[in-house]
Amino acid sequence: MGKLTDVAKSNSNWLKLDIGESTVVKFLDYDIVPNSMDPTKKSAQFKLEENGVPKYWTSGNSRVLKFFDGIKKNTWVKISRDVWLDKEGKVVDGKSSWTAEESEKPEAPAEKPQEEKAWDE
């Protein structure tokens, strides 16, 4: 992942994962919201904490909703975004599958080297 992608993800209030990526977050709370794809259905908007930063994530995935139904607030959760496989096990481009599972608190990230100064400083 490039430096600018890292900045874009850290600037966003929304949890963003690329296919094949996972993150460990603290589950704080949720609200029920209209599904953005089908307003006759509902989704959950989760309030999470990633590396000490509040993030939001919306999902209507039945498996994800059932998982979070049994999770207590302040529980550490690993969220993953994986490829979508068809019935023959072939990858379907443009689609992905989300999973969530209980996890341990992540280790503190290694201290990043000091950022380079801007060209005009």
DRENTORKOL-3810 file (N, C-alpha, C; in nm, 4 decimals):
REM DRENTORKOL-3810
@n.u->0.0846; n.v->-0.1162; n.w->0.0000; ca.u->0.0000; ca.v->0.0000; ca.w->0.0000; c.u->0.0896; c.v->0.1230; c.w->0.0000
@n.u->0.0540; n.v->0.2240; n.w->-0.0779; ca.u->0.1351; ca.v->0.3433; ca.w->-0.0887; c.u->0.1088; c.v->0.4429; c.w->0.0221
@n.u->0.1960; n.v->0.5382; n.w->0.0319; ca.u->0.1891; ca.v->0.6402; ca.w->0.1360; c.u->0.0602; c.v->0.7221; c.w->0.1248
@n.u->0.0197; n.v->0.7575; n.w->0.0029; ca.u->-0.1019; ca.v->0.8372; ca.w->-0.0141; c.u->-0.2272; c.v->0.7569; c.w->0.0193
@n.u->-0.2260; n.v->0.6280; n.w->-0.0110; ca.u->-0.3392; ca.v->0.5428; ca.w->0.0275; c.u->-0.3499; c.v->0.5365; c.w->0.1794
@n.u->-0.2363; n.v->0.5255; n.w->0.2476; ca.u->-0.2365; ca.v->0.5270; ca.w->0.3943; c.u->-0.2980; c.v->0.6556; c.w->0.4479
@n.u->-0.2609; n.v->0.7693; n.w->0.3878; ca.u->-0.3146; ca.v->0.8991; ca.w->0.4310; c.u->-0.4652; c.v->0.9036; c.w->0.4051
@n.u->-0.5096; n.v->0.8579; n.w->0.2885; ca.u->-0.6527; ca.v->0.8582; ca.w->0.2563; c.u->-0.7314; c.v->0.7748; c.w->0.3566
@n.u->-0.6799; n.v->0.6581; n.w->0.3917; ca.u->-0.7497; ca.v->0.5719; ca.w->0.4879; c.u->-0.7516; c.v->0.6343; c.w->0.6263
@n.u->-0.6409; n.v->0.6942; n.w->0.6688; ca.u->-0.6369; ca.v->0.7530; ca.w->0.8034; c.u->-0.7235; c.v->0.8781; c.w->0.8117
@n.u->-0.7428; n.v->0.9498; n.w->0.7005; ca.u->-0.8267; ca.v->1.0698; ca.w->0.7001; c.u->-0.9756; c.v->1.0367; c.w->0.7017
@n.u->-1.0122; n.v->0.9182; n.w->0.6603; ca.u->-1.1532; ca.v->0.8809; ca.w->0.6464; c.u->-1.2146; c.v->0.8439; c.w->0.7810
@n.u->-1.3409; n.v->0.8821; n.w->0.7995; ca.u->-1.4158; ca.v->0.8406; ca.w->0.9187; c.u->-1.4718; c.v->0.7000; c.w->0.9024
@n.u->-1.4560; n.v->0.6416; n.w->0.7834; ca.u->-1.5133; ca.v->0.5107; ca.w->0.7522; c.u->-1.4047; c.v->0.4052; c.w->0.7458
@n.u->-1.4354; n.v->0.2865; n.w->0.7955; ca.u->-1.3445; ca.v->0.1735; ca.w->0.7853; c.u->-1.3340; c.v->0.1354; c.w->0.6379
@n.u->-1.2127; n.v->0.1308; n.w->0.5861; ca.u->-1.1901; ca.v->0.0981; ca.w->0.4450; c.u->-1.0885; c.v->-0.0143; c.w->0.4379
@n.u->-1.1282; n.v->-0.1238; n.w->0.3743; ca.u->-1.0381; ca.v->-0.2369; ca.w->0.3552; c.u->-1.0372; c.v->-0.2749; c.w->0.2079
@n.u->-0.9202; n.v->-0.3048; n.w->0.1576; ca.u->-0.9083; ca.v->-0.3583; ca.w->0.0228; c.u->-0.9313; c.v->-0.5091; c.w->0.0292
@n.u->-0.9626; n.v->-0.5709; n.w->-0.0832; ca.u->-0.9818; ca.v->-0.7158; ca.w->-0.0874; c.u->-0.8521; c.v->-0.7833; c.w->-0.0435
@n.u->-0.8652; n.v->-0.8783; n.w->0.0492; ca.u->-0.7496; ca.v->-0.9484; ca.w->0.1042; c.u->-0.6940; c.v->-0.8838; c.w->0.2298
@n.u->-0.7541; n.v->-0.7760; n.w->0.2742; ca.u->-0.7052; ca.v->-0.7022; ca.w->0.3905; c.u->-0.7925; c.v->-0.7306; c.w->0.5129
@n.u->-0.7316; n.v->-0.7237; n.w->0.6309; ca.u->-0.8014; ca.v->-0.7412; ca.w->0.7586; c.u->-0.7551; c.v->-0.6334; c.w->0.8546
@n.u->-0.8362; n.v->-0.6076; n.w->0.9565; ca.u->-0.7967; ca.v->-0.5159; ca.w->1.0626; c.u->-0.8626; c.v->-0.5602; c.w->1.1924
@n.u->-0.8003; n.v->-0.5273; n.w->1.3037; ca.u->-0.8583; ca.v->-0.5560; ca.w->1.4344; c.u->-0.9061; c.v->-0.4233; c.w->1.4918
@n.u->-1.0339; n.v->-0.4196; n.w->1.5307; ca.u->-1.0970; ca.v->-0.2985; ca.w->1.5821; c.u->-1.1684; c.v->-0.3291; c.w->1.7127
@n.u->-1.1963; n.v->-0.2232; n.w->1.7877; ca.u->-1.2779; ca.v->-0.2382; ca.w->1.9078; c.u->-1.4215; c.v->-0.2025; c.w->1.8707
@n.u->-1.5162; n.v->-0.2928; n.w->1.8992; ca.u->-1.6583; ca.v->-0.2695; ca.w->1.8734; c.u->-1.7134; c.v->-0.1811; c.w->1.9850
@n.u->-1.7657; n.v->-0.0638; n.w->1.9484; ca.u->-1.8176; ca.v->0.0294; ca.w->2.0479; c.u->-1.9701; c.v->0.0296; c.w->2.0557
@n.u->-2.0376; n.v->0.0324; n.w->1.9400; ca.u->-2.1836; ca.v->0.0407; ca.w->1.9396; c.u->-2.2340; c.v->0.0243; c.w->1.7960
@n.u->-2.3656; n.v->0.0276; n.w->1.7785; ca.u->-2.4238; ca.v->0.0221; ca.w->1.6444; c.u->-2.5581; c.v->0.0931; c.w->1.6437
@n.u->-2.6030; n.v->0.1309; n.w->1.5244; ca.u->-2.7369; ca.v->0.1841; ca.w->1.4993; c.u->-2.7941; c.v->0.1091; c.w->1.3802
@n.u->-2.9252; n.v->0.0962; n.w->1.3767; ca.u->-2.9929; ca.v->0.0372; ca.w->1.2611; c.u->-3.0244; c.v->0.1513; c.w->1.1641
@n.u->-2.9860; n.v->0.1328; n.w->1.0368; ca.u->-3.0048; ca.v->0.2365; ca.w->0.9339; c.u->-3.0663; c.v->0.1725; c.w->0.8091
@n.u->-3.1260; n.v->0.2533; n.w->0.7200; ca.u->-3.1776; ca.v->0.1978; ca.w->0.5946; c.u->-3.0627; c.v->0.1430; c.w->0.5103
@n.u->-3.0877; n.v->0.0344; n.w->0.4406; ca.u->-2.9883; ca.v->-0.0239; ca.w->0.3510; c.u->-2.9742; c.v->0.0668; c.w->0.2295
@n.u->-2.8509; n.v->0.1015; n.w->0.1942; ca.u->-2.8289; ca.v->0.1953; ca.w->0.0835; c.u->-2.8620; c.v->0.1348; c.w->-0.0526
@n.u->-2.8620; n.v->0.0027; n.w->-0.0642; ca.u->-2.8920; ca.v->-0.0629; ca.w->-0.1913; c.u->-3.0412; c.v->-0.0940; c.w->-0.2073
@n.u->-3.1088; n.v->-0.1169; n.w->-0.0950; ca.u->-3.2506; ca.v->-0.1529; ca.w->-0.0973; c.u->-3.3182; c.v->-0.0890; c.w->0.0238
@n.u->-3.3835; n.v->0.0261; n.w->0.0060; ca.u->-3.4426; ca.v->0.0981; ca.w->0.1190; c.u->-3.5547; c.v->0.0227; c.w->0.1909
@n.u->-3.5994; n.v->-0.0901; n.w->0.1367; ca.u->-3.7001; ca.v->-0.1697; ca.w->0.2071; c.u->-3.6347; c.v->-0.2599; c.w->0.3116
@n.u->-3.5005; n.v->-0.2644; n.w->0.3116; ca.u->-3.4265; ca.v->-0.3475; ca.w->0.4067; c.u->-3.3448; c.v->-0.2593; c.w->0.4999
@n.u->-3.2896; n.v->-0.3205; n.w->0.6035; ca.u->-3.2115; ca.v->-0.2473; ca.w->0.7024; c.u->-3.0694; c.v->-0.3007; c.w->0.7091
@n.u->-2.9793; n.v->-0.2146; n.w->0.7528; ca.u->-2.8392; ca.v->-0.2504; ca.w->0.7760; c.u->-2.8016; c.v->-0.2017; c.w->0.9149
@n.u->-2.6823; n.v->-0.2363; n.w->0.9564; ca.u->-2.6293; ca.v->-0.1845; ca.w->1.0824; c.u->-2.5107; c.v->-0.0950; c.w->1.0507
@n.u->-2.5063; n.v->0.0189; n.w->1.1178; ca.u->-2.3898; ca.v->0.1063; ca.w->1.1076; c.u->-2.3155; c.v->0.0918; c.w->1.2399
@n.u->-2.1958; n.v->0.0366; n.w->1.2307; ca.u->-2.1161; ca.v->0.0070; ca.w->1.3492; c.u->-2.0230; c.v->0.1218; c.w->1.3814
@n.u->-2.0118; n.v->0.1533; n.w->1.5097; ca.u->-1.9113; ca.v->0.2484; ca.w->1.5554; c.u->-1.7972; c.v->0.1644; c.w->1.6122
@n.u->-1.6798; n.v->0.1835; n.w->1.5549; ca.u->-1.5621; ca.v->0.1038; ca.w->1.5890; c.u->-1.4473; c.v->0.1966; c.w->1.6265
@n.u->-1.3422; n.v->0.1384; n.w->1.6786; ca.u->-1.2202; ca.v->0.2133; ca.w->1.7059; c.u->-1.1040; c.v->0.1366; c.w->1.6448
@n.u->-1.0312; n.v->0.2021; n.w->1.5528; ca.u->-0.9168; ca.v->0.1411; ca.w->1.4861; c.u->-0.7932; c.v->0.2227; c.w->1.5212
@n.u->-0.6990; n.v->0.1609; n.w->1.5894; ca.u->-0.5759; ca.v->0.2297; ca.w->1.6320; c.u->-0.6068; c.v->0.3565; c.w->1.7101
@n.u->-0.7095; n.v->0.3505; n.w->1.7965; ca.u->-0.7458; ca.v->0.4646; ca.w->1.8793; c.u->-0.8288; c.v->0.5701; c.w->1.8087
@n.u->-0.8635; n.v->0.5479; n.w->1.6818; ca.u->-0.9386; ca.v->0.6460; ca.w->1.6022; c.u->-1.0797; c.v->0.5926; c.w->1.5771
@n.u->-1.1840; n.v->0.6730; n.w->1.6058; ca.u->-1.3205; ca.v->0.6270; ca.w->1.5777; c.u->-1.3421; c.v->0.6085; c.w->1.4279
@n.u->-1.4060; n.v->0.4969; n.w->1.3909; ca.u->-1.4377; ca.v->0.4660; ca.w->1.2518; c.u->-1.5802; c.v->0.4121; c.w->1.2465
@n.u->-1.6442; n.v->0.4281; n.w->1.1310; ca.u->-1.7784; ca.v->0.3750; ca.w->1.1089; c.u->-1.7726; c.v->0.2734; c.w->0.9963
@n.u->-1.8627; n.v->0.1757; n.w->1.0042; ca.u->-1.8702; ca.v->0.0720; ca.w->0.9023; c.u->-2.0147; c.v->0.0270; c.w->0.8933
@n.u->-2.0698; n.v->0.0220; n.w->0.7732; ca.u->-2.2078; ca.v->-0.0184; ca.w->0.7535; c.u->-2.2125; c.v->-0.1517; c.w->0.6803
@n.u->-2.2951; n.v->-0.2432; n.w->0.7309; ca.u->-2.3079; ca.v->-0.3742; ca.w->0.6684; c.u->-2.4505; c.v->-0.4256; c.w->0.6854
@n.u->-2.4999; n.v->-0.4886; n.w->0.5791; ca.u->-2.6280; ca.v->-0.5578; ca.w->0.5842; c.u->-2.6096; c.v->-0.7076; c.w->0.5691
@n.u->-2.4828; n.v->-0.7529; n.w->0.5698; ca.u->-2.4496; ca.v->-0.8940; ca.w->0.5538; c.u->-2.5074; c.v->-0.9737; c.w->0.6713
@n.u->-2.5927; n.v->-1.0719; n.w->0.6412; ca.u->-2.6601; ca.v->-1.1498; ca.w->0.7461; c.u->-2.5621; c.v->-1.2162; c.w->0.8421
@n.u->-2.4536; n.v->-1.2712; n.w->0.7876; ca.u->-2.3542; ca.v->-1.3382; ca.w->0.8714; c.u->-2.2884; c.v->-1.2386; c.w->0.9683
@n.u->-2.2568; n.v->-1.1200; n.w->0.9180; ca.u->-2.1948; ca.v->-1.0159; ca.w->1.0013; c.u->-2.2936; c.v->-0.9690; c.w->1.1077
@n.u->-2.4183; n.v->-0.9454; n.w->1.0694; ca.u->-2.5186; ca.v->-0.8988; ca.w->1.1661; c.u->-2.5408; c.v->-1.0010; c.w->1.2771
@n.u->-2.5494; n.v->-1.1281; n.w->1.2413; ca.u->-2.5685; ca.v->-1.2331; ca.w->1.3426; c.u->-2.4483; c.v->-1.2404; c.w->1.4361
@n.u->-2.3285; n.v->-1.2244; n.w->1.3818; ca.u->-2.2076; ca.v->-1.2271; ca.w->1.4648; c.u->-2.2122; c.v->-1.1136; c.w->1.5682
@n.u->-2.2382; n.v->-0.9915; n.w->1.5227; ca.u->-2.2357; ca.v->-0.8770; ca.w->1.6142; c.u->-2.3519; c.v->-0.8793; c.w->1.7127
@n.u->-2.4579; n.v->-0.9530; n.w->1.6825; ca.u->-2.5710; ca.v->-0.9625; ca.w->1.7745; c.u->-2.5283; c.v->-1.0251; c.w->1.9074
@n.u->-2.4254; n.v->-1.1084; n.w->1.9048; ca.u->-2.3802; ca.v->-1.1736; ca.w->2.0278; c.u->-2.2545; c.v->-1.1130; c.w->2.0884
@n.u->-2.2103; n.v->-0.9989; n.w->2.0370; ca.u->-2.0847; ca.v->-0.9383; ca.w->2.0828; c.u->-2.1133; c.v->-0.8242; c.w->2.1802
@n.u->-2.0401; n.v->-0.8208; n.w->2.2896; ca.u->-2.0544; ca.v->-0.7130; ca.w->2.3877; c.u->-1.9718; c.v->-0.5923; c.w->2.3442
@n.u->-2.0155; n.v->-0.4749; n.w->2.3866; ca.u->-1.9413; ca.v->-0.3523; ca.w->2.3576; c.u->-1.8001; c.v->-0.3629; c.w->2.4136
@n.u->-1.7067; n.v->-0.2975; n.w->2.3469; ca.u->-1.5639; ca.v->-0.2938; ca.w->2.3826; c.u->-1.4913; c.v->-0.4258; c.w->2.3587
@n.u->-1.5510; n.v->-0.5137; n.w->2.2791; ca.u->-1.4864; ca.v->-0.6391; ca.w->2.2403; c.u->-1.4005; c.v->-0.6140; c.w->2.1171
@n.u->-1.2828; n.v->-0.6760; n.w->2.1138; ca.u->-1.1947; ca.v->-0.6652; ca.w->1.9967; c.u->-1.2422; c.v->-0.7626; c.w->1.8901
@n.u->-1.2496; n.v->-0.7143; n.w->1.7674; ca.u->-1.3045; ca.v->-0.7906; ca.w->1.6552; c.u->-1.2113; c.v->-0.7770; c.w->1.5355
@n.u->-1.1886; n.v->-0.8884; n.w->1.4658; ca.u->-1.1121; ca.v->-0.8857; ca.w->1.3406; c.u->-1.2116; c.v->-0.8846; c.w->1.2258
@n.u->-1.2031; n.v->-0.7817; n.w->1.1415; ca.u->-1.2888; ca.v->-0.7696; ca.w->1.0237; c.u->-1.2020; c.v->-0.7926; c.w->0.9006
@n.u->-1.2490; n.v->-0.8786; n.w->0.8111; ca.u->-1.1730; ca.v->-0.9133; ca.w->0.6902; c.u->-1.2593; c.v->-0.8948; c.w->0.5669
@n.u->-1.1942; n.v->-0.8538; n.w->0.4581; ca.u->-1.2602; ca.v->-0.8455; ca.w->0.3282; c.u->-1.1872; c.v->-0.9400; c.w->0.2347
@n.u->-1.2601; n.v->-1.0379; n.w->0.1835; ca.u->-1.2008; ca.v->-1.1416; ca.w->0.1004; c.u->-1.2630; c.v->-1.1422; c.w->-0.0391
@n.u->-1.2029; n.v->-1.2198; n.w->-0.1266; ca.u->-1.2580; ca.v->-1.2341; ca.w->-0.2616; c.u->-1.3917; c.v->-1.3066; c.w->-0.2548
@n.u->-1.4749; n.v->-1.2861; n.w->-0.3543; ca.u->-1.6032; ca.v->-1.3550; ca.w->-0.3664; c.u->-1.5828; c.v->-1.4712; c.w->-0.4617
@n.u->-1.6246; n.v->-1.5894; n.w->-0.4196; ca.u->-1.6116; ca.v->-1.7090; ca.w->-0.5034; c.u->-1.7488; c.v->-1.7528; c.w->-0.5530
@n.u->-1.7552; n.v->-1.7935; n.w->-0.6800; ca.u->-1.8815; ca.v->-1.8459; ca.w->-0.7323; c.u->-1.8964; c.v->-1.9928; c.w->-0.6896
@n.u->-2.0017; n.v->-2.0592; n.w->-0.7364; ca.u->-2.0293; ca.v->-2.1969; ca.w->-0.6955; c.u->-1.9203; c.v->-2.2946; c.w->-0.7363
@n.u->-1.8441; n.v->-2.2597; n.w->-0.8408; ca.u->-1.7342; ca.v->-2.3468; ca.w->-0.8841; c.u->-1.6023; c.v->-2.3117; c.w->-0.8158
@n.u->-1.6062; n.v->-2.2117; n.w->-0.7269; ca.u->-1.4851; ca.v->-2.1730; ca.w->-0.6559; c.u->-1.3969; c.v->-2.0743; c.w->-0.7303
@n.u->-1.4515; n.v->-2.0132; n.w->-0.8361; ca.u->-1.3752; ca.v->-1.9144; ca.w->-0.9129; c.u->-1.4013; c.v->-1.7748; c.w->-0.8578
@n.u->-1.2980; n.v->-1.6919; n.w->-0.8600; ca.u->-1.3083; ca.v->-1.5555; ca.w->-0.8104; c.u->-1.3990; c.v->-1.4732; c.w->-0.9026
@n.u->-1.4920; n.v->-1.3988; n.w->-0.8429; ca.u->-1.5803; ca.v->-1.3097; ca.w->-0.9176; c.u->-1.5254; c.v->-1.1684; c.w->-0.9025
@n.u->-1.4788; n.v->-1.1108; n.w->-1.0131; ca.u->-1.4225; ca.v->-0.9764; ca.w->-1.0098; c.u->-1.5268; c.v->-0.8742; c.w->-0.9663
@n.u->-1.4831; n.v->-0.7777; n.w->-0.8867; ca.u->-1.5706; ca.v->-0.6689; ca.w->-0.8462; c.u->-1.6596; c.v->-0.7001; c.w->-0.7276
@n.u->-1.6553; n.v->-0.8231; n.w->-0.6767; ca.u->-1.7366; ca.v->-0.8591; ca.w->-0.5604; c.u->-1.6440; c.v->-0.9030; c.w->-0.4473
@n.u->-1.6907; n.v->-0.8846; n.w->-0.3247; ca.u->-1.6109; ca.v->-0.9266; ca.w->-0.2103; c.u->-1.7007; c.v->-0.9811; c.w->-0.1006
@n.u->-1.6393; n.v->-1.0481; n.w->-0.0064; ca.u->-1.7086; ca.v->-1.1106; ca.w->0.1051; c.u->-1.6483; c.v->-1.0574; c.w->0.2352
@n.u->-1.7329; n.v->-1.0214; n.w->0.3296; ca.u->-1.6868; ca.v->-0.9689; ca.w->0.4584; c.u->-1.7072; c.v->-1.0732; c.w->0.5674
@n.u->-1.6109; n.v->-1.0825; n.w->0.6585; ca.u->-1.6251; ca.v->-1.1692; ca.w->0.7747; c.u->-1.5812; c.v->-1.0932; c.w->0.8990
@n.u->-1.6328; n.v->-1.1369; n.w->1.0125; ca.u->-1.5947; ca.v->-1.0786; ca.w->1.1412; c.u->-1.5805; c.v->-1.1914; c.w->1.2417
@n.u->-1.4813; n.v->-1.1791; n.w->1.3291; ca.u->-1.4588; ca.v->-1.2796; ca.w->1.4324; c.u->-1.3956; c.v->-1.2124; c.w->1.5543
@n.u->-1.4191; n.v->-1.2698; n.w->1.6719; ca.u->-1.3573; ca.v->-1.2137; ca.w->1.7922; c.u->-1.2068; c.v->-1.2244; c.w->1.7822
@n.u->-1.1387; n.v->-1.1304; n.w->1.8468; ca.u->-0.9931; ca.v->-1.1250; ca.w->1.8369; c.u->-0.9351; c.v->-1.0749; c.w->1.9685
@n.u->-0.8053; n.v->-1.0788; n.w->1.9761; ca.u->-0.7330; ca.v->-1.0219; ca.w->2.0891; c.u->-0.6997; c.v->-0.8767; c.w->2.0573
@n.u->-0.6737; n.v->-0.7983; n.w->2.1599; ca.u->-0.6306; ca.v->-0.6599; ca.w->2.1396; c.u->-0.5012; c.v->-0.6611; c.w->2.0593
@n.u->-0.4937; n.v->-0.5793; n.w->1.9549; ca.u->-0.3713; ca.v->-0.5792; ca.w->1.8739; c.u->-0.2548; c.v->-0.5174; c.w->1.9498
@n.u->-0.1357; n.v->-0.5598; n.w->1.9125; ca.u->-0.0168; ca.v->-0.4996; ca.w->1.9707; c.u->-0.0064; c.v->-0.3570; c.w->1.9201
@n.u->0.0547; n.v->-0.2713; n.w->2.0010; ca.u->0.0735; ca.v->-0.1322; ca.w->1.9596; c.u->0.1595; c.v->-0.1301; c.w->1.8340
@n.u->0.1222; n.v->-0.0483; n.w->1.7353; ca.u->0.2036; ca.v->-0.0425; ca.w->1.6133; c.u->0.3422; c.v->0.0126; c.w->1.6438
@n.u->0.4390; n.v->-0.0337; n.w->1.5664; ca.u->0.5748; ca.v->0.0163; ca.w->1.5827; c.u->0.5761; c.v->0.1654; c.w->1.5538
@n.u->0.6613; n.v->0.2366; n.w->1.6244; ca.u->0.6684; ca.v->0.3806; ca.w->1.6042; c.u->0.7170; c.v->0.4107; c.w->1.4635
@n.u->0.6446; n.v->0.4993; n.w->1.3955; ca.u->0.6799; ca.v->0.5345; ca.w->1.2582; c.u->0.7968; c.v->0.6321; c.w->1.2588
@n.u->0.8817; n.v->0.6230; n.w->1.1570; ca.u->0.9893; ca.v->0.7206; ca.w->1.1477; c.u->0.9317; c.v->0.8600; c.w->1.1263
@n.u->1.0048; n.v->0.9607; n.w->1.1686; ca.u->0.9575; ca.v->1.0973; ca.w->1.1570; c.u->0.9337; c.v->1.1322; c.w->1.0096
@n.u->0.8218; n.v->1.2006; n.w->0.9848; ca.u->0.7870; ca.v->1.2391; ca.w->0.8487; c.u->0.8873; c.v->1.3390; c.w->0.7928
@n.u->0.9072; n.v->1.3318; n.w->0.6633; ca.u->0.9933; ca.v->1.4291; ca.w->0.5972; c.u->0.9242; c.v->1.5648; c.w->0.5981
@n.u->1.0023; n.v->1.6701; n.w->0.6040; ca.u->0.9448; ca.v->1.8039; ca.w->0.6016; c.u->0.8994; c.v->1.8379; c.w->0.4605
@n.u->0.7987; n.v->1.9253; n.w->0.4544; ca.u->0.7511; ca.v->1.9716; ca.w->0.3249; c.u->0.8629; c.v->2.0486; c.w->0.2557
@n.u->0.8546; n.v->2.0549; n.w->0.1247; ca.u->0.9619; ca.v->2.1168; ca.w->0.0469; c.u->0.9802; c.v->2.2647; c.w->0.0809
@n.u->0.8740; n.v->2.3302; n.w->0.1350; ca.u->0.8860; ca.v->2.4743; ca.w->0.1614; c.u->0.9139; c.v->2.5059; c.w->0.3076
@n.u->0.9431; n.v->2.4059; n.w->0.3894; ca.u->0.9695; ca.v->2.4320; ca.w->0.5322; c.u->1.1161; c.v->2.4595; c.w->0.5549
END
